[in-house]
Each structure stands twice: as C-alpha cells, then as structure tokens.
C-alpha cells in the first residue's frame, strides 16, 4: 500500500463508498440524534480498518482510473445502501408492529417526538423500537453488519457492478420476511384486542343504554400492558433471534 499512495487513497475511497452508504441508512447509526460528523468518522474508521483485509479485492479495480472509477463509486454506494436498507426494513417493520399493538390495546395517546426517527410516533412504539435496537447492539449487531460488509464483496463483487434486479429481490424478500416476523410477534396483542372488542360489542348489544365502550377503555389498556409486561422478554428474544436469522439468510 505504501508503494502506491494514490492507489491506496482511491481504494480507501471505494471502501468508504460501500461502508458509508451502509452506515447512512443503518438503524441506530442513521438516527438524527447521531451527529453527521460522528457518522462520517465511524465510516472512515471502519473503512481504514477493513482496507487491509479487502486490499486484494479492491486495489485491482482502481488501476483503470478515469470513467470506470466513477462508475465504481456509484455502484459501491448503491450496494452499501442496499445492505443498510435490509437491516433498516426489519426495524421499520417493528415500528409498524408497535403502532398496530398500540391500537389493539387502546394505547392511542397523542404521538410525541421520536427517539430514533425525526418523526412523531406513539410512546409504546418508541419504547419497543428503542429497546429492540438497544438489545441488538448488546448482541453485537454492529459486528454482524461489519461481517456482512466484508462478505458482500463475495456475492456482490466490484467487477460485476450494481445489479438492480438482485438488490430489488433482496429488499422485497426482506420486506416479506420482516412482515411475517413482526406479525408473529404482535399476534398475541392483536388477538387480545380483537377478542376484547368483540366481547365489548356483544355486551353493548345486550345493554345499549350503558356506555360500555368508555367503561372498557381502562380495562383493555390495563390488560394490554400486563400482557406486554409478562411477554416482553419473549418478545424481544424472538425479535433478536429472528433479526439475526433473517439478516444472515438474506445477506
């Protein structure tokens, strides 16, 4: 690397394009609460750390220079964004499940400022998303991402460039499998809300003069929170296991 400083800088920038593109949309790292300078520093640091490992893969592709190098830069950024979106889609699916759970148990409070995203979201959704992301980092989620970036040079090599069809198939499979994962996680709360509301509807038919709906709100909320309390351990365990299995299977 020292014998060719220009080639080293070009190879480092190519590695940064794929890694930086991934970090740009990666859950946690892409949060608006993480300053842009920190994200840039992390991407550069990881690129410099992985460059000796990927030297034999990246360096032969930078010797052409010119227009081919510009095309490589664009392709590497798109590949990195695709890898980051795989993880992001799974976490976004959990946010969707959190919103559905909030509605099912009657926790329809006014949305507040998001903890991770710069968008208003419900309190229960923020709690579930933040806790799940915190547990993912505790279980070496970032190590899994770095390992997938290194292995991506095998199934998405630089010589072939960016393949839109492969990327679209990967993202589509991610959405489908992530939806099934969070549906299994949220199903107890959805079933609880459905059964409770059906029961309240039958009672309301028998006694229409009584405002059963307003009386039942505290009970459905209390039951949902109790269900969340006793099922939270299993909920987050299944999510972290499902995330690792889904991410490793697609990547």
C-alpha positions as CSV (number, residue, x, y, z in Angstrom):
1,X,0.0,0.0,0.0
2,X,2.9,2.4,0.8
3,X,4.4,1.8,-2.7
4,X,1.3,3.3,-4.4
5,X,-0.1,6.2,-2.2
6,X,-2.5,7.3,-5.0
7,X,-3.9,3.8,-5.4
8,X,-4.2,3.4,-1.6
9,X,-6.3,6.6,-1.4
10,X,-8.5,5.5,-4.3
11,X,-9.0,2.1,-2.8
12,X,-9.8,3.6,0.6
13,X,-12.4,5.9,-1.0
14,X,-14.0,2.9,-2.8
15,X,-14.3,1.0,0.5
16,X,-15.7,4.1,2.1
17,X,-18.4,4.4,-0.5
18,X,-19.8,0.9,0.3
19,X,-19.4,1.2,4.1
20,X,-20.5,4.9,4.2
21,X,-23.6,4.1,2.1
22,X,-24.5,1.3,4.5
23,X,-24.0,3.5,7.6
24,X,-26.0,6.3,6.1
25,X,-29.3,4.2,6.3
26,X,-28.3,1.7,9.0
27,X,-30.6,1.7,12.1
28,X,-29.1,3.5,15.0
29,X,-26.2,5.0,13.1
30,X,-28.5,6.9,10.8
31,X,-30.5,8.4,13.6
32,X,-30.9,12.2,13.6
33,X,-29.6,12.2,17.2
34,X,-26.2,11.0,16.0
35,X,-24.3,14.0,14.6
36,X,-23.2,13.8,11.0
37,X,-19.5,14.2,12.0
38,X,-19.7,11.1,14.2
39,X,-21.3,9.0,11.4
40,X,-18.6,10.2,9.0
41,X,-15.8,9.4,11.4
42,X,-17.2,5.9,12.1
43,X,-17.5,5.2,8.4
44,X,-13.9,6.4,7.7
45,X,-12.6,4.5,10.7
46,X,-14.3,1.2,9.7
47,X,-13.1,1.7,6.1
48,X,-9.5,2.1,7.2
49,X,-9.7,-0.9,9.5
50,X,-11.2,-3.1,6.7
51,X,-8.9,-1.9,3.9
52,X,-6.0,-4.3,4.7
53,X,-8.5,-7.2,4.6
54,X,-10.1,-6.2,1.4
55,X,-6.9,-4.9,-0.3
56,X,-6.5,-7.8,-2.8
57,X,-10.2,-7.4,-3.7
58,X,-10.4,-3.6,-4.1
59,X,-7.0,-2.5,-5.3
60,X,-7.0,-4.3,-8.8
61,X,-10.2,-2.4,-9.6
62,X,-8.8,1.1,-9.1
63,X,-5.9,0.8,-11.5
64,X,-8.1,1.5,-14.5
65,X,-9.0,5.0,-13.3
66,X,-11.0,7.5,-15.4
67,X,-14.6,6.9,-16.1
68,X,-14.6,3.3,-14.9
69,X,-13.6,4.5,-11.4
70,X,-16.5,7.0,-11.3
71,X,-18.9,4.1,-12.2
72,X,-17.4,2.0,-9.5
73,X,-18.0,4.8,-6.9
74,X,-21.7,5.0,-7.9
75,X,-22.1,1.2,-7.8
76,X,-20.4,0.8,-4.4
77,X,-22.6,3.5,-2.9
78,X,-25.8,1.7,-4.2
79,X,-24.6,-1.6,-2.9
80,X,-23.8,-0.2,0.6
81,X,-27.3,1.5,0.7
82,X,-28.9,-1.8,-0.2
83,X,-27.1,-3.6,2.6
84,X,-28.1,-0.9,5.1
85,X,-31.8,-1.0,3.9
86,X,-32.0,-4.7,4.7
87,X,-31.4,-4.0,8.4
88,X,-33.5,-0.8,8.3
89,X,-36.6,-2.6,6.8
90,X,-36.6,-5.1,9.7
91,X,-36.5,-2.3,12.3
92,X,-39.1,-0.3,10.4
93,X,-41.3,-3.3,10.4
94,X,-41.0,-3.5,14.2
95,X,-42.2,0.2,14.3
96,X,-45.2,-0.8,12.3
97,X,-45.9,-3.7,14.7
98,X,-45.6,-1.3,17.6
99,X,-48.2,1.0,16.1
100,X,-50.6,-1.9,15.5
101,X,-50.1,-3.1,19.1
102,X,-50.8,0.3,20.5
103,X,-54.1,0.5,18.5
104,X,-55.0,-3.1,19.6
105,X,-54.7,-2.5,23.3
106,X,-56.2,1.0,23.2
107,X,-52.9,2.9,23.9
108,X,-53.8,5.7,21.5
109,X,-52.0,8.6,23.1
110,X,-51.0,11.6,21.1
111,X,-47.7,10.9,19.3
112,X,-44.6,12.6,20.6
113,X,-41.2,13.2,19.3
114,X,-39.4,10.1,18.1
115,X,-36.4,8.7,19.9
116,X,-34.7,7.3,16.8
117,X,-36.5,8.9,13.9
118,X,-37.2,12.6,13.5
119,X,-40.9,11.9,13.1
120,X,-43.8,11.8,15.7
121,X,-44.6,8.4,16.9
122,X,-46.5,6.8,19.8
123,X,-45.0,6.3,23.2
124,X,-45.3,2.5,23.1
125,X,-43.8,2.4,19.6
126,X,-40.8,4.5,20.7
127,X,-40.3,2.2,23.7
128,X,-40.4,-1.0,21.7
129,X,-38.2,0.3,18.9
130,X,-35.6,1.8,21.2
131,X,-35.4,-1.3,23.4
132,X,-35.1,-3.6,20.5
133,X,-32.3,-1.5,18.9
134,X,-30.5,-1.3,22.3
135,X,-30.7,-5.1,22.6
136,X,-29.4,-5.6,19.0
137,X,-26.3,-3.6,19.8
138,X,-25.8,-5.5,23.0
139,X,-25.9,-8.7,21.0
140,X,-23.2,-7.4,18.6
141,X,-25.5,-6.3,15.8
142,X,-22.7,-3.9,14.6
143,X,-20.3,-6.8,14.3
144,X,-22.8,-8.7,12.2
145,X,-23.1,-5.6,9.9
146,X,-19.3,-5.3,9.5
147,X,-19.0,-9.0,8.8
148,X,-21.7,-8.8,6.1
149,X,-19.9,-5.8,4.5
150,X,-16.8,-7.9,4.2
151,X,-18.7,-10.9,2.8
152,X,-20.6,-8.7,0.4
153,X,-17.6,-8.5,-1.8
154,X,-18.1,-12.2,-2.5
155,X,-21.7,-12.2,-3.6
156,X,-21.8,-8.5,-4.8
157,X,-18.3,-8.2,-6.4
158,X,-17.0,-5.0,-7.7
159,X,-16.3,-6.4,-11.1
160,X,-20.0,-7.0,-11.8
161,X,-21.1,-3.6,-10.6
162,X,-24.5,-2.9,-9.1
163,X,-27.2,-5.4,-10.1
164,X,-30.7,-3.7,-9.6
165,X,-32.5,-7.0,-10.0
166,X,-30.6,-8.7,-7.3
167,X,-31.0,-5.7,-5.0
168,X,-34.7,-5.4,-5.6
169,X,-35.2,-9.2,-4.9
170,X,-33.2,-8.8,-1.7
171,X,-35.2,-5.9,-0.5
172,X,-38.5,-7.5,-1.5
173,X,-37.7,-10.7,0.3
174,X,-36.6,-8.6,3.3
175,X,-40.0,-6.9,3.5
176,X,-41.9,-10.1,3.1
177,X,-40.0,-12.0,5.8
178,X,-39.8,-9.0,8.2
179,X,-43.6,-8.6,7.9
180,X,-44.1,-12.2,8.8
181,X,-41.7,-11.9,11.7
182,X,-43.4,-8.9,13.3
183,X,-46.8,-10.4,12.6
184,X,-45.9,-13.4,14.8
185,X,-44.6,-11.0,17.5
186,X,-47.7,-8.8,17.5
187,X,-50.3,-11.5,17.1
188,X,-51.0,-12.0,20.8
189,X,-51.8,-8.3,21.2
190,X,-53.9,-8.3,18.0
191,X,-55.8,-11.4,19.1
192,X,-56.3,-9.9,22.6
193,X,-57.6,-6.7,21.2
194,X,-59.9,-8.5,18.7
195,X,-61.4,-10.8,21.4
196,X,-61.8,-8.0,23.9
197,X,-63.6,-5.7,21.4
198,X,-65.8,-8.5,20.2
199,X,-66.9,-9.1,23.8
200,X,-67.5,-5.5,24.5
201,X,-69.6,-5.3,21.3
202,X,-71.7,-8.2,22.4
203,X,-72.2,-6.6,25.8
204,X,-73.1,-3.3,24.1
205,X,-75.8,-5.1,22.1
206,X,-77.3,-6.6,25.2
207,X,-77.3,-3.3,27.1
208,X,-77.2,-0.4,24.6
209,X,-78.2,2.2,27.3
210,X,-74.8,1.7,29.1
211,X,-71.7,3.4,27.6
212,X,-69.8,0.2,27.6
213,X,-67.1,1.4,25.2
214,X,-65.9,4.3,27.5
215,X,-66.1,2.0,30.6
216,X,-64.0,-0.7,28.9
217,X,-61.1,1.6,27.8
218,X,-59.1,1.4,31.1
219,X,-59.6,-2.4,31.2
220,X,-58.3,-3.1,27.7
221,X,-55.4,-0.8,28.3
222,X,-54.5,-2.4,31.6
223,X,-54.8,-5.9,30.1
224,X,-52.6,-5.0,27.2
225,X,-49.9,-3.5,29.4
226,X,-50.0,-6.6,31.7
227,X,-49.6,-8.8,28.6
228,X,-46.7,-6.6,27.4
229,X,-45.1,-6.9,30.9
230,X,-45.1,-10.6,31.0
231,X,-44.4,-11.2,27.3
232,X,-41.7,-8.6,26.8
233,X,-38.8,-11.0,27.5
234,X,-40.1,-13.5,24.9
235,X,-41.0,-10.7,22.5
236,X,-37.5,-9.2,22.3
237,X,-35.8,-12.6,22.4
238,X,-37.8,-13.7,19.4
239,X,-37.1,-10.4,17.6
240,X,-33.3,-10.5,18.1
241,X,-33.2,-14.2,17.1
242,X,-35.4,-13.5,14.1
243,X,-33.3,-10.5,13.1
244,X,-30.1,-12.4,13.1
245,X,-31.6,-15.4,11.2
246,X,-33.3,-13.1,8.6
247,X,-30.3,-10.9,8.1
248,X,-27.8,-13.8,7.8
249,X,-30.1,-15.6,5.4
250,X,-30.6,-12.7,3.1
251,X,-27.0,-11.4,3.2
